[in-house]
């Protein structure tokens, strides 16, 4: 969780996969009531990480959206420039 603030999309995805594997393993195991009681606090702690994880995911999504917007703006500018100048243009030089 300490590196969550700086985690990129790949690292965050890896973390979420590992988290899901752990939680699935815990759900699929036949625990006694005593063991369940011992894990409740750990599970509660894990669940408190959901809000910061979601916030980081939203931040990464916003960054991606911003970068996509910049790329699209660049494409629009380039197409406008390309349309103004054709490859078949001719220039004539005249000596006076």
C-alpha positions as CSV (number, residue, x, y, z in Angstrom):
1,X,0.0,0.0,0.0
2,X,2.9,2.3,0.6
3,X,3.7,2.4,-3.2
4,X,0.1,2.8,-4.3
5,X,0.5,6.5,-4.9
6,X,3.2,5.9,-7.4
7,X,2.0,2.6,-8.9
8,X,1.5,2.5,-12.6
9,X,-1.4,0.7,-14.3
10,X,0.5,-2.6,-14.7
11,X,1.6,-2.7,-11.0
12,X,-1.9,-1.8,-9.9
13,X,-3.3,-4.6,-12.0
14,X,-0.8,-7.0,-10.6
15,X,-1.7,-5.9,-7.1
16,X,-5.4,-6.4,-7.7
17,X,-4.8,-9.9,-9.2
18,X,-2.8,-10.9,-6.1
19,X,-5.4,-9.4,-3.8
20,X,-8.2,-11.3,-5.6
21,X,-6.3,-14.6,-5.4
22,X,-5.8,-14.2,-1.7
23,X,-9.4,-13.3,-1.0
24,X,-10.6,-16.2,-3.2
25,X,-8.4,-18.7,-1.4
26,X,-9.7,-17.4,1.9
27,X,-13.3,-17.8,0.8
28,X,-12.8,-21.3,-0.6
29,X,-11.1,-22.7,2.5
30,X,-13.2,-24.4,5.2
31,X,-12.3,-22.3,8.2
32,X,-13.4,-23.0,11.8
33,X,-15.3,-20.3,13.6
34,X,-12.2,-19.5,15.7
35,X,-10.1,-19.1,12.5
36,X,-12.8,-16.9,10.9
37,X,-12.9,-14.7,13.9
38,X,-9.1,-14.3,13.7
39,X,-9.2,-13.3,10.1
40,X,-12.1,-10.7,10.4
41,X,-9.8,-7.9,11.4
42,X,-7.4,-8.7,8.6
43,X,-10.2,-8.8,6.1
44,X,-11.5,-5.5,7.5
45,X,-8.1,-4.0,7.0
46,X,-7.9,-5.2,3.4
47,X,-11.3,-3.8,2.7
48,X,-10.2,-0.3,3.9
49,X,-7.7,-0.3,1.0
50,X,-10.6,-0.3,-1.5
51,X,-11.1,3.5,-1.4
52,X,-7.4,4.4,-2.0
53,X,-7.2,1.8,-4.7
54,X,-10.2,3.1,-6.5
55,X,-8.9,6.7,-6.2
56,X,-5.6,5.6,-7.8
57,X,-7.5,3.8,-10.6
58,X,-9.5,7.0,-11.3
59,X,-6.3,9.1,-11.3
60,X,-4.7,6.7,-13.8
61,X,-7.9,6.7,-15.9
62,X,-7.9,10.6,-15.9
63,X,-4.3,10.7,-16.9
64,X,-5.0,8.3,-19.8
65,X,-8.0,10.4,-20.8
66,X,-5.9,13.5,-20.8
67,X,-3.1,11.9,-22.9
68,X,-5.7,10.5,-25.3
69,X,-7.1,14.0,-25.7
70,X,-3.7,15.4,-26.5
71,X,-3.1,12.7,-29.1
72,X,-6.4,13.4,-30.7
73,X,-5.8,17.2,-30.7
74,X,-2.4,16.5,-32.4
75,X,-4.1,14.3,-35.1
76,X,-6.6,17.1,-35.8
77,X,-3.9,19.7,-36.1
78,X,-1.8,17.5,-38.3
79,X,-4.7,16.6,-40.6
80,X,-5.6,20.3,-40.9
81,X,-2.0,21.1,-41.9
82,X,-1.7,18.1,-44.2
83,X,-4.9,19.1,-46.0
84,X,-3.6,22.6,-46.7
85,X,-0.5,21.4,-48.5
86,X,-0.8,18.8,-51.2
87,X,2.0,16.6,-52.4
88,X,1.2,17.6,-56.0
89,X,1.8,21.2,-55.5
90,X,4.1,23.0,-58.0
91,X,6.3,25.9,-57.4
92,X,7.6,28.2,-60.2
93,X,10.7,30.2,-60.0
94,X,11.0,33.2,-62.2
95,X,14.1,35.2,-62.8
96,X,13.6,38.9,-63.3
